[in-house]
Amino acid sequence: MQNKLQDGEGKQLSTVDEDARLLSKRGQSVAGYNVQIAVDSKHHLIVAEKVTNDGNDTKQLAPMLENAQEVLQPEDLVGLADS
């Protein structure tokens, strides 16, 4: 386990899932993944998705909007995000 931690990119290692990273949820740290989805507002269908182990999703909005625009090809695209 020590070798995996030293050879890895980060400073975290989950004994259950080595790809999982610590994420903050309701003031607690949990090992998991960060999931992003883009939904068509008319039909309420998922048009794009991405699962990452990045604990911070501030860089995820623009790529998700680009993916949704590729799929839907709208004249105008409105993006909404939570914080």
C-alpha positions as CSV (number, residue, x, y, z in Angstrom):
1,M,0.0,0.0,0.0
2,Q,2.9,2.4,0.8
3,N,4.3,1.8,-2.7
4,K,1.0,2.6,-4.3
5,L,0.8,5.8,-2.4
6,Q,4.3,6.9,-3.3
7,D,3.9,5.9,-7.0
8,G,0.4,7.6,-7.3
9,E,-0.3,11.2,-8.4
10,G,-2.1,12.3,-5.2
11,K,-1.7,12.0,-1.5
12,Q,-4.8,9.9,-1.0
13,L,-5.4,6.1,-1.3
14,S,-8.6,4.3,-0.7
15,T,-8.2,0.7,0.5
16,V,-11.6,-0.2,-1.1
17,D,-11.3,1.7,-4.5
18,E,-7.9,3.1,-5.4
19,D,-9.5,5.5,-8.0
20,A,-11.8,7.1,-5.5
21,R,-10.8,10.4,-3.9
22,L,-11.9,12.3,-0.8
23,L,-14.9,14.5,-1.5
24,S,-16.5,17.0,0.9
25,K,-20.2,16.3,1.4
26,R,-22.2,18.1,4.1
27,G,-19.1,19.0,6.0
28,Q,-17.7,15.4,6.0
29,S,-15.1,13.8,3.8
30,V,-16.2,10.7,1.9
31,A,-14.3,8.6,-0.6
32,G,-16.1,8.7,-4.0
33,Y,-16.5,10.2,-7.4
34,N,-17.7,13.5,-8.8
35,V,-20.6,13.0,-11.3
36,Q,-21.7,15.7,-13.8
37,I,-24.7,15.4,-16.0
38,A,-26.4,17.7,-18.6
39,V,-30.1,17.4,-19.1
40,D,-32.3,18.5,-22.0
41,S,-34.9,20.8,-20.4
42,K,-37.7,20.0,-22.9
43,H,-37.6,16.2,-22.6
44,H,-35.7,15.9,-19.3
45,L,-33.3,13.4,-20.8
46,I,-29.6,13.1,-20.0
47,V,-27.6,14.3,-23.0
48,A,-24.1,14.3,-21.5
49,E,-22.3,12.8,-18.5
50,K,-18.9,12.6,-16.9
51,V,-17.6,10.8,-13.9
52,T,-14.3,12.1,-12.4
53,N,-12.3,11.6,-9.2
54,D,-11.6,15.4,-9.1
55,G,-12.8,16.7,-5.7
56,N,-13.5,20.1,-7.1
57,D,-16.1,20.5,-9.9
58,T,-15.4,24.2,-10.8
59,K,-13.8,23.2,-14.1
60,Q,-16.6,20.9,-15.1
61,L,-19.3,23.3,-16.3
62,A,-17.7,24.5,-19.6
63,P,-16.9,21.0,-20.8
64,M,-20.4,19.8,-20.0
65,L,-22.0,22.7,-21.8
66,E,-19.8,21.9,-24.8
67,N,-20.9,18.3,-24.8
68,A,-24.5,19.2,-24.5
69,Q,-24.2,21.7,-27.3
70,E,-22.6,19.0,-29.5
71,V,-25.5,16.6,-28.9
72,L,-28.4,19.1,-29.0
73,Q,-27.0,21.6,-31.5
74,P,-29.3,24.4,-30.3
75,E,-29.2,28.0,-31.5
76,D,-29.0,29.2,-27.9
77,L,-27.8,27.2,-24.9
78,V,-28.6,28.1,-21.3
79,G,-26.6,26.4,-18.6
80,L,-27.6,26.2,-14.9
81,A,-25.3,24.9,-12.1
82,D,-25.5,24.5,-8.4
83,S,-22.8,25.6,-6.0
